[in-house]
Amino acid sequence: MSEQTVFALLRQTMITALTVGGPLLLAALAVGLLVGLILAVTQIQEPTLTFLPKAIVLGLVFMLLGPMLFHQMEGLLTHVIDLLPQAAR
């Protein structure tokens, strides 16, 4: 397997990781900031209150974007499997 192939595979892997993890991380960040702001304004000091809204929002995001995320991962896995015979040489 040539260096160009390895770097292309690494690049595609990083892009897939950002595509799959990005929306989930951004949703968790947004909800965490919003809940943190609400907790700071109301002066409630309960760290467990941030868990439930994040879990609900992440579940919704995953339900909405799940097929697209799985399609991205499937594409990467298919590409890696196609490269296996070339790597065995």
BELMO-V510648 format. One record per residue. RES is the residue in one letter. PHI is phi in degrees with one decimal (999 if undefined). BURIAL is # if it has 24 or more other C-alpha atoms within 12 Angstrom, else .. Layout:
BEGIN
res=RES phi=PHI burial=BURIAL
res=RES phi=PHI burial=BURIAL
END
This chain:
BEGIN
res=M phi=999 burial=.
res=S phi=-80.0 burial=.
res=E phi=-64.6 burial=.
res=Q phi=-62.4 burial=.
res=T phi=-66.6 burial=.
res=V phi=-64.5 burial=.
res=F phi=-67.5 burial=.
res=A phi=-65.7 burial=.
res=L phi=-67.3 burial=#
res=L phi=-63.1 burial=.
res=R phi=-63.1 burial=.
res=Q phi=-65.0 burial=.
res=T phi=-64.9 burial=#
res=M phi=-65.6 burial=.
res=I phi=-64.5 burial=.
res=T phi=-64.7 burial=#
res=A phi=-62.6 burial=.
res=L phi=-68.8 burial=.
res=T phi=-67.6 burial=.
res=V phi=-79.0 burial=#
res=G phi=-85.5 burial=#
res=G phi=-57.0 burial=.
res=P phi=-61.1 burial=#
res=L phi=-67.8 burial=#
res=L phi=-66.7 burial=.
res=L phi=-65.6 burial=.
res=A phi=-64.8 burial=#
res=A phi=-64.3 burial=#
res=L phi=-64.4 burial=.
res=A phi=-62.2 burial=.
res=V phi=-66.4 burial=#
res=G phi=-61.8 burial=#
res=L phi=-65.8 burial=.
res=L phi=-64.4 burial=.
res=V phi=-67.1 burial=#
res=G phi=-62.6 burial=#
res=L phi=-64.8 burial=.
res=I phi=-63.1 burial=.
res=L phi=-65.7 burial=.
res=A phi=-69.4 burial=.
res=V phi=-67.2 burial=.
res=T phi=-86.0 burial=.
res=Q phi=57.9 burial=.
res=I phi=-87.4 burial=.
res=Q phi=-111.6 burial=.
res=E phi=-121.1 burial=.
res=P phi=-69.7 burial=.
res=T phi=-76.2 burial=.
res=L phi=-70.6 burial=.
res=T phi=-81.8 burial=#
res=F phi=-69.4 burial=.
res=L phi=-62.8 burial=.
res=P phi=-60.7 burial=.
res=K phi=-64.9 burial=#
res=A phi=-62.6 burial=.
res=I phi=-66.4 burial=.
res=V phi=-65.3 burial=#
res=L phi=-64.8 burial=#
res=G phi=-62.8 burial=.
res=L phi=-65.9 burial=.
res=V phi=-63.1 burial=#
res=F phi=-66.4 burial=#
res=M phi=-67.1 burial=.
res=L phi=-74.3 burial=.
res=L phi=-101.7 burial=.
res=G phi=-52.6 burial=.
res=P phi=-59.8 burial=.
res=M phi=-67.2 burial=.
res=L phi=-66.1 burial=#
res=F phi=-66.1 burial=.
res=H phi=-64.1 burial=.
res=Q phi=-62.0 burial=#
res=M phi=-67.0 burial=#
res=E phi=-64.2 burial=.
res=G phi=-62.2 burial=.
res=L phi=-65.9 burial=#
res=L phi=-63.1 burial=.
res=T phi=-62.0 burial=.
res=H phi=-64.7 burial=.
res=V phi=-65.0 burial=.
res=I phi=-64.6 burial=.
res=D phi=-65.3 burial=.
res=L phi=-85.3 burial=.
res=L phi=-59.3 burial=.
res=P phi=-61.8 burial=.
res=Q phi=-69.3 burial=.
res=A phi=-73.4 burial=.
res=A phi=-75.8 burial=.
res=R phi=-73.0 burial=.
END
